[in-house]
C-alpha cells in the first residue's frame, strides 16, 4: 500500500552542511502539525518523553498531555501547577513530571486510569523553584530533579528526598550520557555518583550546555546554545572547540541512532550526522515558524517537536512509498488511501478521489457521487470498499455502488467466518457477507444501537468497540448463542417455500425458533437487494404465518410430539437402528399429512411399512 501525505508545501531534496551559511535542505518525510485546540492544552510544550508502545508524554503550562497513537488526553495535578519536564521510567512504568514548586509521578491504577502522586511541594514562602530536568540511570533507584536553585534526589525504595549541596552555585544542566548523570553548575561540569559529585571540568566559562553526548571515539561532546561545541579529553581538558557558522540558536537536542536532532529558536529543526552534515531540515517553508522548545523520539523512531505554539511530528518510521503532490490540488484532508492495480484511491473530507498511476500529471479526479467524508478504504475482492458518512459503498470499473445506507466508520473481517464482515457505523453494528464476488448487506446486529467508531476482534473471538463517549466495550456471545449463529450462517441461504408441508419439515429439522430467525434473515437480505427481488418478501411473510399457525394448532413436527415411541416399535419386533429409522419415517408421514398423529394409526402404518408381511 502507498501512504499518501498532503502538505502545504512541496518537498525539495538537497544536502548542506550545518556549518555553512546557506541551508536549503528539507525533510522528505511526512510532517504533521498539531494545534493546541487538537491536544487541548497550552501552546508551549517544554518537554517530551516517549512512553510505552506508541505513547508520548508532553509537559505544557496546563499539565501533562499524553498521546497514545490515536487520541490526546490532558492530565492536571491537584495544584494545577505549570509543567516544565516529563520523563518516562520504562523499568517501573511510571512517568515523572516536574513543574513550578512541585514534582511527582504518574502511574496507571488497576482500572487503567492515570493517577498522580505528588513527591515534593515547595513552601509558598520559599523562593519559586521550577524543575526543568529529570534524570534516572537505568537500574538505579535514584531519580534526580533539577531546578536552577537546587538538585533533589528521590529514592524510589525509601521514598526519601535528599537535596545535594549546591555550593551556592546555580544549576544549568542535567543529563544522562550512557549510564552516568551529569550536572552543570556555573563553569563546572560534574558527574553524579549517587549523592556525590565528581568534577569533570572547570573550563565552561560562559558556555552553558543544552546537550552532551559521547563522540564516536568515546570523548565527551558538549553542545551550547550559541557558542558551538566542545570535545573534552579524559582529563576534562578542552581538546577541540567548534563554532557554529550559522546564526542558529539551539534550544533543545536529542539523539536518533547515531544522528543528532537539533531544535532552534530561530531557524527551525535540523537532523545532522556525527560529522555535522545536515540530513534533513524543517524550516519556515514547511510551516515551522515557532521556536522549538523540546525534541523527542517515540518507540517507532518518529520525531516529535514541542513548539512555542503547538506540536509537530516528523514521521520518520514511514517505510511505504510516499507520493507528494502540488498543494494547489485541493482535494481536502486525506484520511486513507488504497492502491489497486493501475488506480490509486484516496479518501478525504471532500470525497473519494482516484488517480491513474500511469498518468504523469498525477491529477486526482473525484469519483462521481462520492462527495462527503470518507473515513476508510478497503480492497475486498475486486472492489474498493468505501466507509463513508452516507453509508458503505464499493467502486468497481468506475461505478460507485451503495451497499448500505447510513454512515459507516470502519469495517473488519470476522475471523471465524471467512467472507463475513462487521461494520461499526453511526447507529451500531452491521453484518455483511461476500456473495458472488461482491460485498452485500445482511442485517443489523441487534442489542447495540450507539455510534461505533472502531471495532476489532481479539484472539478469543470477542469484539471490542469504541463508541461516541470514547469508552471501550467488549461484546461477546455465550456458547449457546455462538452455536445458534453457526446454524443460522449454515442455513441462511436455505430456500423456504410458503407451503405447510415444507415449513413443517424445516421445523422438524431445525426447530421453530431457528426457522423463524432464518425467515427474518431472508427478509432483511431481500430488503438490501434490488427492488426486483421485493416480491420474495411476501413469500417469506406467508411462510412465517404458516409457522405461527402450525404452532397454534399444536401440530406434531418433532419426535417428542409423535404418538408412538421406540418401545411401541420394539413390541412390533424392530431392533437397533431400525427403530430410529422407523420413527423418523413415521414423523415424516405425519408432517406430510399422510397419517394422522394417532397411536393406532401410526402402529398400523409402522406395521405395514416396516414389518415383513407373511403371504
C-alpha positions in Angstrom: 0.0 0.0 0.0 1.1 3.5 -0.7 0.9 6.0 2.2 -0.1 9.4 0.9 0.6 12.7 2.6 -0.6 16.1 1.5 1.3 19.1 3.0 1.0 22.8 2.4 4.3 22.8 0.6 6.4 21.0 -2.0 9.2 18.7 -0.8 12.7 19.6 -2.2 15.8 17.5 -1.7 19.3 18.8 -1.4 22.1 18.5 1.2 24.0 21.0 3.1 26.5 21.4 6.0 25.4 22.5 9.4 28.2 24.9 9.5 27.5 26.6 6.2 25.7 29.9 5.7 23.2 28.6 3.3 21.0 25.6 4.3 18.2 24.7 1.9 17.7 21.1 2.8 14.2 20.0 3.9 12.9 16.6 5.0 11.4 14.1 2.6 9.3 12.5 5.4 5.7 13.4 6.2 5.2 16.2 8.7 2.1 16.8 10.8 1.3 19.9 12.9 -1.0 19.6 15.9 -2.6 22.8 17.2 -3.3 23.5 20.9 -7.0 23.0 20.2 -6.3 19.5 19.0 -4.4 18.3 22.0 -6.5 20.6 24.3 -3.7 22.2 26.2 -1.4 25.2 26.3 0.6 26.2 23.2 4.0 26.0 24.8 5.5 22.4 25.1 8.5 22.3 27.3 9.5 18.7 27.4 8.8 15.4 25.6 9.4 11.8 26.7 8.5 8.5 25.0 6.3 6.1 27.0 5.3 2.5 26.3 4.3 1.3 22.9 3.3 4.5 20.8 2.7 6.7 23.9 4.4 10.1 24.1 4.2 12.4 27.1 4.4 16.2 26.8 4.8 18.9 29.5 2.8 22.1 29.0 1.8 25.1 31.0 -1.5 23.4 31.7 -0.3 20.0 32.7 0.8 16.7 31.2 -0.5 15.7 27.7 -0.5 12.0 26.7 -0.7 10.9 23.1 -1.4 7.1 22.7 -1.0 7.0 19.0 -4.7 7.6 18.4 -6.0 10.3 20.8 -4.9 13.0 23.1 -5.6 13.2 26.8 -4.7 16.0 29.3 -3.9 15.4 32.9 -3.7 18.1 35.6 -2.2 17.9 39.1 -4.5 18.8 42.1 -2.5 22.0 42.4 -2.8 22.7 38.7 0.9 23.6 38.5 2.7 24.5 35.3 4.7 21.6 34.0 8.3 22.1 32.8 9.6 18.5 32.4 8.5 14.9 32.0 10.5 11.6 32.0 9.1 8.1 31.5 10.8 5.3 33.5 10.4 2.2 31.4 11.6 -0.1 34.1 9.0 0.9 36.7 6.3 2.1 34.2 5.8 5.5 35.7 6.1 9.0 34.2 7.9 11.6 36.4 7.0 15.2 35.9 8.4 18.4 37.3 6.8 21.8 37.4 6.6 25.1 39.3 7.2 24.3 43.0 6.3 20.7 42.6 7.3 17.3 41.2 5.8 13.8 41.3 4.9 10.8 39.2 2.0 9.4 37.1 1.0 5.7 37.1 -1.9 3.6 35.8 -4.1 2.1 38.5 -5.8 -1.3 38.3 -8.7 0.2 36.3 -6.4 1.8 33.6 -6.7 5.3 34.9 -3.6 7.5 35.0 -3.2 8.7 38.6 -0.8 11.3 40.1 1.3 11.1 43.2 3.0 14.3 44.5 6.5 13.8 45.8 7.6 17.3 46.6 5.8 20.6 47.1 7.8 23.8 47.8 6.7 26.0 50.6 4.7 29.1 49.4 7.0 31.3 51.4 10.2 29.8 49.9 11.7 31.0 46.6 10.0 29.8 43.4 11.5 26.6 42.0 10.9 25.3 38.5 12.0 21.7 37.9 13.2 21.8 34.3 15.2 18.5 34.1 14.6 14.9 35.3 17.2 12.1 35.1 17.4 8.5 36.1 20.1 5.9 35.2 18.7 2.5 34.1 18.8 0.1 37.0 19.2 2.8 39.7 16.8 3.5 42.5 17.6 7.3 42.4 15.7 9.9 40.4 17.2 13.4 40.0 15.1 16.6 39.8 16.9 19.8 38.9 15.8 23.4 39.2 18.1 26.4 38.9 18.1 26.7 42.7 18.5 23.1 43.8 19.1 19.4 42.8 16.9 17.0 44.7 17.3 13.2 44.7 14.4 10.9 45.2 15.0 7.3 46.5 12.3 5.1 44.9 12.7 2.4 47.6 12.7 4.6 50.8 10.6 7.4 49.4 13.2 9.9 50.9 14.1 13.1 49.1 17.6 14.4 49.6 19.0 17.8 48.5 22.5 17.8 47.1 24.9 20.5 48.3 24.6 23.3 45.7 27.7 25.2 46.9 25.8 28.4 46.4 26.0 28.0 42.6 23.1 27.8 40.2 22.3 24.6 38.3 22.2 24.9 34.5 22.0 21.4 33.1 21.1 17.9 34.0 21.5 15.0 31.5 22.2 11.3 31.2 25.2 10.2 29.0 25.4 6.4 28.8 24.8 5.3 32.3 26.1 8.4 34.0 24.3 11.6 35.2 26.0 14.9 34.6 25.1 18.4 36.0 26.5 21.8 35.2 27.0 24.5 37.9 28.3 27.8 36.6 31.7 27.0 35.0 31.9 23.4 36.3 30.7 20.1 34.9 30.1 17.3 37.5 29.4 13.6 37.2 26.9 12.3 39.8 27.7 9.1 41.7 24.6 8.5 43.9 24.6 11.5 46.2 28.2 12.5 45.4 29.5 15.0 42.8 32.8 14.4 40.9 34.2 17.3 38.9 34.8 16.6 35.2 35.9 20.0 34.1 36.1 23.6 35.3 36.5 25.2 31.9 33.0 26.1 30.9 33.1 29.8 31.4 30.1 31.4 29.6 29.5 28.1 28.0 26.0 26.9 29.1 25.1 23.4 28.0 22.0 22.4 26.1 23.2 18.9 25.4 26.0 16.4 25.7 26.9 13.0 24.3 29.7 10.6 23.7 31.6 11.1 20.4 32.4 8.1 18.3 35.8 7.9 19.9 34.4 8.0 23.4 35.2 11.6 24.2 32.5 13.8 25.8 31.0 16.2 23.3 29.3 19.3 24.8 26.8 21.5 22.9 26.0 25.1 23.9 23.1 27.2 22.7 25.1 29.6 20.5 28.9 29.1 21.3 29.4 25.9 19.3 30.6 22.5 20.7 33.5 21.3 22.8 35.3 18.0 22.9 36.8 17.0 26.3 39.7 14.6 26.7 39.8 12.1 29.5 41.3 14.6 31.9 38.5 17.1 31.3 40.6 19.5 29.2 39.2 21.1 26.1 40.7 19.3 23.2 38.7 20.9 20.4 36.3 23.8 20.0 33.9 24.0 17.0 32.0 27.2 16.4 28.6 27.4 14.7 29.0 29.4 11.5 25.2 29.9 11.2 23.1 32.3 13.3 21.2 29.4 14.8 20.4 29.4 18.5 20.0 25.8 19.8 17.2 25.4 22.4 16.9 21.6 22.6 18.5 18.4 21.4 18.1 14.6 21.3 19.5 11.5 19.6 18.1 9.2 17.0 20.5 6.3 16.5 23.9 8.0 15.7 22.3 11.2 14.5 21.7 14.4 16.4 18.2 16.1 16.5 18.5 19.9 16.9 15.7 22.3 17.7 16.4 26.0 17.4 14.8 29.3 18.4 15.2 30.9 15.0 16.0 28.6 12.1 13.8 25.5 12.6 14.8 21.9 13.2 17.8 20.0 12.0 18.9 16.4 11.8 22.6 16.0 11.5 25.2 13.2 11.5 28.3 12.8 13.6 30.2 15.0 11.1 27.8 17.9 11.2 26.3 17.2 7.8 22.6 18.1 7.6 20.5 15.1 6.8 17.2 16.9 6.9 15.6 20.2 8.0 12.2 21.6 8.8 12.0 25.3 8.5 9.7 28.2 7.7 8.9 26.9 4.2 7.4 23.8 5.8 5.4 25.8 8.3 7.8 25.8 11.3 7.7 29.4 12.3 7.8 28.7 16.1 10.7 28.2 18.5 11.4 24.5 19.1 11.3 24.2 22.9 11.8 20.4 23.1 12.7 17.4 20.9 11.8 13.8 21.5 11.6 10.4 19.7 8.9 7.8 20.2 9.4 4.0 20.1 8.8 3.8 16.4 11.5 6.4 15.7 9.2 9.3 14.8 10.5 12.7 15.8 8.3 15.0 18.0 8.9 18.7 18.3 7.5 20.7 21.2 7.0 24.3 19.9 6.2 27.7 21.3 2.8 27.3 19.5 1.9 23.6 19.2 3.4 20.2 18.4 5.0 18.9 15.2 5.7 15.3 14.3 8.1 14.1 11.6 7.0 10.6 10.7 10.5 9.0 10.3 9.1 5.5 10.7 7.2 5.6 7.4 8.6 2.9 5.1 6.0 2.9 2.5 6.3 4.7 -0.8 5.2 8.3 -0.4 3.5 10.4 -3.1 3.9 14.2 -2.7 1.7 16.5 -4.7 1.3 20.1 -5.6 -0.6 21.8 -2.8 -2.7 23.7 -5.4 -4.6 20.5 -5.9 -7.3 21.0 -3.4 -8.8 17.6 -2.6 -9.2 18.1 1.1 -7.6 16.5 4.2 -6.5 12.9 3.4 -7.8 10.2 5.8 -6.9 7.0 3.9 -5.6 5.5 0.7 -5.6 2.2 -1.2 -3.5 1.1 -4.1 -5.4 -1.1 -6.6 -3.6 -2.2 -9.8 -3.3 0.9 -12.0 -5.5 3.0 -9.8 -4.7 4.9 -6.6 -7.7 5.9 -4.5 -7.6 8.4 -1.6 -10.4 9.2 0.8 -10.7 12.8 2.1 -13.1 15.0 3.9 -14.3 16.1 0.4 -15.0 12.6 -1.0 -13.3 9.8 -2.9 -10.6 10.7 -5.4 -8.9 8.5 -8.0 -5.7 8.8 -9.9 -4.3 6.7 -12.8 -0.8 5.8 -11.6 0.4 5.9 -15.2 -0.7 9.5 -15.6 2.4 11.6 -15.4 0.4 14.6 -14.4 -0.6 12.9 -11.1 -4.0 14.5 -11.1 -6.8 13.3 -8.8 -10.4 13.1 -10.0 -13.4 13.0 -7.8 -15.3 9.7 -8.2 -18.9 10.6 -9.2 -21.5 10.6 -6.4 -18.8 10.2 -3.7 -18.9 13.7 -2.2 -18.7 13.7 1.6 -16.5 12.4 4.4 -14.6 9.2 3.6 -13.4 7.5 6.8 -11.6 4.5 5.5 -10.9 2.4 2.4 -10.6 -1.4 1.8 -9.6 -3.6 -1.0 -12.0 -6.6 -0.9 -12.3 -9.0 -3.8 -12.3 -7.0 -7.0 -13.8 -3.9 -5.3 -12.6 -0.9 -3.4 -15.0 -0.6 -0.4 -15.6 2.9 1.0 -16.6 3.7 4.6 -18.4 7.0 4.1 -20.6 9.4 6.1 -23.5 8.5 3.8 -23.1 4.7 4.1 -21.0 1.8 2.8 -20.1 1.9 -0.9 -18.0 0.0 -3.4 -16.1 1.0 -6.5 -15.7 -1.3 -9.5 -15.0 -0.3 -13.1 -15.8 3.3 -12.2 -19.2 2.5 -10.7 -20.0 3.8 -7.2 -22.4 1.2 -5.7 -24.3 1.6 -2.4 -24.0 -1.4 -0.1 -25.8 0.1 2.9 -27.4 3.5 3.6 -26.3 5.0 6.9 -22.9 6.4 7.9 -20.1 3.8 8.4 -16.8 4.4 10.2 -15.0 1.1 9.9 -15.2 -2.5 8.5 -13.5 -5.6 10.0 -13.5 -9.3 8.8 -15.0 -11.9 11.1 -12.0 -14.2 11.9 -14.1 -17.4 12.4 -16.2 -16.9 9.2 -14.3 -16.1 6.0 -16.2 -13.9 3.7 -18.1 -12.2 6.6 -17.5 -8.6 7.8 -18.8 -6.4 10.6 -19.1 -2.6 10.3 -19.0 0.0 13.0 -21.4 2.7 12.0 -23.4 5.7 13.1 -26.2 3.6 14.6 -24.4 0.5 15.8 -23.1 -2.7 14.2 -24.0 -4.4 10.9 -23.1 -7.7 9.3 -22.0 -8.2 5.6 -21.0 -11.2 3.5 -19.3 -11.8 0.2 -21.8 -13.1 -2.3 -21.0 -13.7 -6.0 -17.8 -11.7 -5.5 -19.5 -8.6 -4.1 -19.9 -7.4 -0.5 -23.6 -7.4 0.4 -25.5 -6.2 3.5 -27.1 -9.0 5.6 -28.5 -7.4 8.7 -28.0 -5.0 11.5 -26.8 -6.6 14.8 -29.5 -6.1 17.5 -28.8 -5.3 21.1 -26.5 -2.3 20.5 -27.6 1.0 18.8 -24.9 3.5 19.8 -22.3 5.1 17.5 -19.3 2.8 16.9 -16.1 4.5 15.7 -13.7 1.5 15.9 -14.0 -2.3 16.3 -11.6 -5.2 16.4 -11.7 -8.9 17.2 -9.3 -10.4 19.7 -7.9 -13.9 19.6 -10.8 -15.3 21.6 -13.4 -14.0 19.1 -14.6 -11.2 21.3 -15.5 -8.0 19.5 -14.1 -4.8 21.1 -15.6 -1.4 20.2 -15.1 2.2 20.9 -18.2 4.4 20.9 -19.2 8.1 21.0 -18.1 8.5 24.6 -14.6 7.3 23.9 -15.0 4.3 26.1 -14.0 0.7 25.3 -16.6 -2.1 25.3 -16.3 -5.8 24.8 -19.1 -7.6 23.1 -19.3 -11.4 23.4 -21.7 -14.3 23.0 -22.4 -17.2 25.3 -21.7 -20.6 23.9 -25.3 -21.3 23.1 -25.6 -18.1 21.1 -22.4 -18.9 19.2 -23.8 -22.3 18.2 -27.1 -20.7 17.2 -25.2 -18.2 15.0 -23.3 -21.1 13.3 -26.6 -22.8 12.5 -28.0 -19.5 11.0 -24.9 -19.0 8.9 -25.0 -22.6 7.7 -28.7 -22.4 6.6 -29.2 -18.7 5.8 -29.5 -19.4 2.1 -31.9 -22.4 2.6 -35.0 -21.9 0.4 -38.3 -21.8 2.3 -41.4 -22.3 0.2 -44.7 -20.9 1.6 -46.1 -24.4 1.9 -47.3 -26.0 5.1 -45.5 -29.3 4.4 -42.2 -27.5 3.6 -42.4 -25.3 6.7 -43.2 -28.3 9.0 -40.3 -30.3 7.6 -37.9 -27.4 8.4 -39.4 -27.0 11.8 -38.8 -30.7 12.4 -35.2 -30.5 11.3 -34.1 -27.1 12.8 -36.7 -26.2 15.4 -39.4 -23.5 15.2 -37.2 -20.7 16.6 -34.4 -21.3 14.2 -36.7 -21.4 11.2 -38.3 -18.1 12.3 -34.8 -16.5 12.6 -33.9 -17.8 9.1 -37.0 -16.2 7.7 -36.1 -12.9 9.4 -32.6 -13.1 7.7 -34.2 -13.7 4.3 -36.4 -10.7 4.7 -33.5 -8.4 5.8 -31.3 -9.7 3.0 -34.0 -9.1 0.4 -34.6 -5.5 1.6 -30.9 -4.8 0.9 -31.1 -6.1 -2.7 -32.6 -4.8 -5.9 -36.3 -3.8 -6.0 -36.8 -6.6 -8.5 -36.4 -9.0 -5.5 -39.0 -7.4 -3.4 -41.7 -9.9 -4.4 -40.0 -12.6 -2.4 -40.6 -10.8 0.8 -44.3 -11.6 0.6 -43.5 -15.3 0.3 -41.3 -15.1 3.4 -44.1 -13.4 5.4 -46.5 -16.1 4.2 -44.1 -18.8 5.3 -43.9 -17.0 8.7 -47.6 -17.0 9.1 -47.8 -20.7 8.3 -45.2 -21.3 11.0 -47.3 -19.4 13.5 -50.4 -21.4 12.5 -48.6 -24.7 13.0 -47.6 -23.7 16.5 -51.2 -22.6 17.3 -52.5 -25.9 16.1 -50.0 -27.8 18.2 -49.3 -29.8 15.2 -46.7 -32.6 15.5 -43.4 -31.7 13.9 -40.9 -33.4 16.3 -40.4 -36.9 17.8 -41.5 -35.7 21.2 -45.0 -34.9 19.9 -45.3 -38.2 18.0 -48.0 -40.5 19.3 -45.7 -43.6 19.3 -42.2 -44.2 20.7 -39.4 -46.7 20.5 -41.0 -49.1 23.0 -44.0 -49.4 20.7 -41.8 -50.4 17.8 -39.9 -52.9 19.9 -43.2 -54.6 20.5 -43.6 -54.9 16.8 -40.3 -56.7 16.6 -38.0 -53.9 15.4 -34.4 -53.7 16.8 -31.4 -51.3 16.9 -31.2 -48.8 14.0 -34.5 -50.0 12.6 -36.3 -48.2 15.5 -34.8 -44.8 14.8 -35.4 -45.1 11.0 -39.0 -46.1 11.6 -39.7 -43.2 14.0 -38.2 -40.7 11.5 -40.4 -42.1 8.7 -43.5 -42.0 10.9 -42.8 -38.4 11.8 -42.4 -37.5 8.1 -45.7 -39.2 7.3 -47.4 -37.1 9.9 -45.8 -33.9 8.7 -46.8 -34.7 5.1 -50.4 -35.5 6.4 -50.3 -39.0 5.0 -51.0 -40.4 8.5 -52.8 -38.7 11.5 -50.9 -38.4 14.7 -52.8 -41.1 16.5 -51.3 -44.2 18.3 -53.4 -46.8 16.5 -53.0 -45.2 13.1 -49.2 -44.9 13.5 -48.9 -48.5 14.7 -50.8 -49.7 11.6 -48.6 -47.5 9.4 -45.4 -48.9 11.0 -46.6 -52.5 10.8 -47.4 -52.1 7.1 -44.2 -50.3 6.3 -41.5 -51.9 8.5 -42.8 -55.5 9.4 -42.4 -58.1 6.7 -45.8 -59.5 5.6 -46.3 -63.2 5.6 -48.1 -64.4 2.4 
